[in-house]
C-alpha cells in the first residue's frame, strides 16, 4: 500500500512553512524536491568518499568510481534497458539532445533533410534542431495537438517522408501532461529507416518506462525532475546509433590515446563523456532512482492518477478558469489561465498562501502560440502530493478570482 505520510516524511523541505502557511509544492514539472536518501548520499559522497573517478588506484578513487559507475546500471534498470553500455551520462536532457544533434545528426544532414517534431515540445527538443536548420538547411515539420491536447501518433507517422531523417518527440508534455504513444511512432519510423529521439524528461518521472520496448534510438532523462540533483541525467543511445556518432566534446575519459599526430577514441559510452564528470550529482541521481524503484513506479503512477482525477474534477468546477489541454490519459500536470489575471499574478497570489506553482511559457512557446496565450499558470504534481494540497490549490485560486474576477 502506498503510504503517503511516510513518503512525505522522507522529504525534509515539506515540513517548512512559506509565508506562514504549510508549503504546498506544485512546481514538480520544473524541478522536484529531494528525499533524505538523496541528500544523505550526496553528503556521504562529499564528506567520506570523494575523489576523482577512473584511473585512480588509491582507495577513495576506487570507491568513488564504483559508486559512480553503479549508477549506469541503476539507470538501465529504471528504464528497462538490457545493456547499460547504452547509457551515456549527461547533465540532463538538454545536454543529451544537443549530444544527438551534434554527434549524430549534424554529420549526416544535408539541405532539405527533415526533422518531424510536435508543437508541444520543450525548447530543449526544439532549439538544437533549429541549429541544424540555421547551419545546414534542415527542414522542421511540425505536428500540432488536437483540441484536447493529444498528439495523434498517426499524424506524426504520416508526416514522415523520403527526406525525413529524425523524429524528435516528447513522451509527456511538460505543459499539459499529454502522453504520446511514442512506441507506435518508433515502430513505424524504424520500418522507414528513420531515427527517433524521445524526450523522457516528464514521462520517466510519472509512469513506468520500458525503453527497449519503445524501440526509440535515443531516450533522454533529466535527474532534477526525478527527485535527484540538478546537473545529473542520462541518455539511452542504441548501440548501432553509437557506432554512427562522432565525439561530442574532447578531453579526458573519451580518449584511448593521444599523440602529437592524432587521437584514438574510447569505446562508447565513455567516448561521449569527456572530462571530470558530475560525480556526486550522478551518485545522487542513483540514490533517487533507488528511492523511486523501492516505492514502485506502478504505485507512484496510481497515486498520481488519483491526484490527476481529483484535481481535474475540482478544476472543472471553476468555470472562470481555462485549463489548457484535457487529454483523458494525461499526467498530473495542469496549465490554466484566468481572465483578468496574468499567470504571474496568479503565481504571486498563490505563493502568499504557501502554494508554489510555475508561471510563464514553460519553455514551450510554440505550444503557447498554438493555445493563443502568452503564458499559463501550471500546477504539476509529484509522488508526495496529496488531495489536501489539491484543495489548498483550489482555495488559493478562488481567492485570486475574488481579487481579479
Buried (B, 14 or more C-beta within 10 A) or exposed (E): EBEBEEBBBBBEEBEEEBEEBBBBBBBBBBBBBBBEBBBEBBEBBEEEBBBBBBEBEEEEBEBBBEBBBEBBEBBBEBBBBEEBBBBBBBBBBBBBBBBBBBBBBBEEBEEEBBBBBBBBBBBBBBBBBBBBBEEBEBBBBBBEBEEEBBBBBEBBBEBBEEBBBBBBBBBBBBBBBBBBBBBBBBBBBBEEEBBBBBBBBBBBBBBBBEBBEBBBBBBBBBBBBBBBBBBBBBBBBBEEBBEBBEBBEEEBBBBEEEEEEEEEBBEBBBBBBBEEBBBBBBBBBBBBBBBBEEBEBEEBBEBBBBBBEBBBEBBEEBEEBBBBBBBEEBBBBBBBBBEEBBBEBBBEBBBBBBBBBBBBBBBBBBBBEBBEBEBBBBBBBBBBBBEEBBBBBBBBBBBBBEEBE
